Amino acid sequence: MPANRSRKIFVNLPVRDLKRSMEFFTKLGFAFNRQFTDDKAACMILSEEGYVMLLSEERFKDFAKKPISDSRTSTGGIFALSASSRAEVDEMVKTALASGGMRAAAPMDHGFMYGWSFFDPDGHHWEVMWMDPAAIQK
């Protein structure tokens, strides 16, 4: 298998209130593929290569082989999103906090890399990060 093969990724997340989750992520600038969205699931578009399926807990149980963890009290994953600038990192996290999200950690600044994180209304941990393109090439 070629090591550099491009792949799409579809992350599935359980949510307690699908409408609330869609409204939250719409405020962060994400769109949804209506072809794969109904009253139990919503396909959030990250890019042409990445999607997040927000699934009502009831619908998520159709796929899960183990009990759903409570993301309000435990971490099942940390989802990192890239940003095009430090300002975009700050804007997205501030919008998340103003839209019902909660602060996960203080901003981190390593000079060549900057990030900040939040919990969405369901408690899923999201990190938004920017990396200096010049630093990547070194």
C-alpha positions as CSV (number, residue, x, y, z in Angstrom):
1,M,0.0,0.0,0.0
2,P,1.5,3.4,-0.9
3,A,2.5,5.4,2.1
4,N,1.4,8.7,0.7
5,R,-2.0,7.7,-0.4
6,S,-4.6,10.4,0.3
7,R,-7.6,9.2,2.3
8,K,-10.8,10.7,3.4
9,I,-11.8,10.5,7.1
10,F,-15.2,10.2,8.6
11,V,-15.3,10.7,12.4
12,N,-18.5,9.6,14.1
13,L,-19.5,11.4,17.3
14,P,-22.6,10.8,19.5
15,V,-24.5,14.0,20.4
16,R,-27.4,14.5,22.9
17,D,-29.1,17.2,20.9
18,L,-28.5,17.1,17.1
19,K,-30.1,20.4,16.4
20,R,-28.1,22.2,19.1
21,S,-24.9,20.6,17.8
22,M,-25.6,21.6,14.2
23,E,-26.3,25.2,15.3
24,F,-23.1,25.3,17.4
25,F,-20.9,24.1,14.5
26,T,-22.7,26.3,12.0
27,K,-21.7,29.3,14.1
28,L,-18.1,28.1,13.8
29,G,-18.4,28.2,10.0
30,F,-19.0,24.6,9.2
31,A,-21.5,23.5,6.6
32,F,-23.5,20.2,6.4
33,N,-24.0,17.9,3.5
34,R,-27.8,17.7,3.3
35,Q,-27.8,14.5,1.4
36,F,-26.4,12.7,4.5
37,T,-28.3,14.7,7.1
38,D,-31.7,13.9,8.7
39,D,-33.3,14.1,12.1
40,K,-30.8,11.5,13.6
41,A,-27.6,12.3,11.8
42,A,-25.7,15.3,10.3
43,C,-22.7,15.2,8.0
44,M,-20.5,18.1,8.9
45,I,-18.0,19.1,6.3
46,L,-14.5,19.8,7.5
47,S,-12.9,19.7,4.0
48,E,-13.1,17.6,0.8
49,E,-11.2,15.0,2.7
50,G,-12.7,15.2,6.2
51,Y,-16.2,14.9,7.6
52,V,-17.7,14.5,11.1
53,M,-20.9,12.6,11.4
54,L,-22.8,14.0,14.3
55,L,-25.1,11.2,15.4
56,S,-27.9,11.2,17.9
57,E,-27.0,8.9,20.7
58,E,-29.8,6.6,19.6
59,R,-28.4,6.4,16.1
60,F,-24.8,6.1,17.3
61,K,-25.8,3.0,19.3
62,D,-26.6,1.3,16.0
63,F,-22.9,1.3,15.1
64,A,-21.2,1.1,18.5
65,K,-20.2,-2.3,19.9
66,K,-19.5,-0.9,23.4
67,P,-21.4,1.5,25.6
68,I,-21.2,5.2,24.7
69,S,-18.8,7.0,27.1
70,D,-20.0,10.2,28.8
71,S,-17.9,12.9,27.1
72,R,-19.0,15.3,29.9
73,T,-16.9,13.3,32.4
74,S,-14.3,11.4,30.3
75,T,-12.2,12.0,27.2
76,G,-12.8,9.6,24.3
77,G,-10.7,11.5,21.8
78,I,-9.2,14.9,21.1
79,F,-10.0,16.3,17.6
80,A,-7.6,18.8,16.2
81,L,-8.5,21.2,13.4
82,S,-6.0,23.3,11.5
83,A,-6.3,27.0,11.1
84,S,-4.7,29.4,8.6
85,S,-3.5,31.9,11.2
86,R,-3.2,32.6,14.9
87,A,-6.1,35.0,14.5
88,E,-8.3,32.3,13.0
89,V,-7.4,30.0,16.0
90,D,-8.5,32.8,18.4
91,E,-11.7,33.6,16.4
92,M,-12.9,30.0,16.3
93,V,-12.3,29.3,20.0
94,K,-13.9,32.6,21.0
95,T,-16.9,31.9,18.8
96,A,-17.1,28.4,20.4
97,L,-17.0,29.8,23.9
98,A,-19.7,32.4,23.0
99,S,-21.9,29.7,21.4
100,G,-22.2,27.3,24.3
101,G,-18.8,25.6,24.3
102,M,-16.4,25.5,27.3
103,R,-12.7,26.3,27.6
104,A,-10.6,23.1,27.6
105,A,-7.2,24.7,28.2
106,A,-5.4,28.0,27.9
107,P,-3.8,29.0,24.6
108,M,-0.4,27.4,24.0
109,D,2.2,29.3,22.1
110,H,5.4,27.5,21.0
111,G,6.4,30.2,18.5
112,F,6.2,28.1,15.4
113,M,2.9,26.5,16.6
114,Y,-0.1,28.1,18.3
115,G,-3.2,26.4,19.5
116,W,-6.2,26.7,21.8
117,S,-8.9,24.3,22.7
118,F,-12.6,24.0,23.7
119,F,-15.2,21.5,24.6
120,D,-18.3,21.4,22.4
121,P,-21.8,21.4,24.1
122,D,-21.5,17.6,24.3
123,G,-18.1,17.7,26.0
124,H,-16.1,16.5,23.0
125,H,-12.6,18.1,23.1
126,W,-11.6,20.1,20.0
127,E,-8.2,21.7,19.5
128,V,-7.6,24.5,16.9
129,M,-4.0,24.9,15.8
130,W,-1.9,27.0,13.5
131,M,1.7,26.0,12.5
132,D,4.1,28.5,10.8
133,P,4.6,27.1,7.2
134,A,8.2,28.2,7.3
135,A,8.8,26.0,10.4
136,I,7.3,23.0,8.7
137,Q,9.7,23.2,5.8
138,K,12.8,23.2,8.0
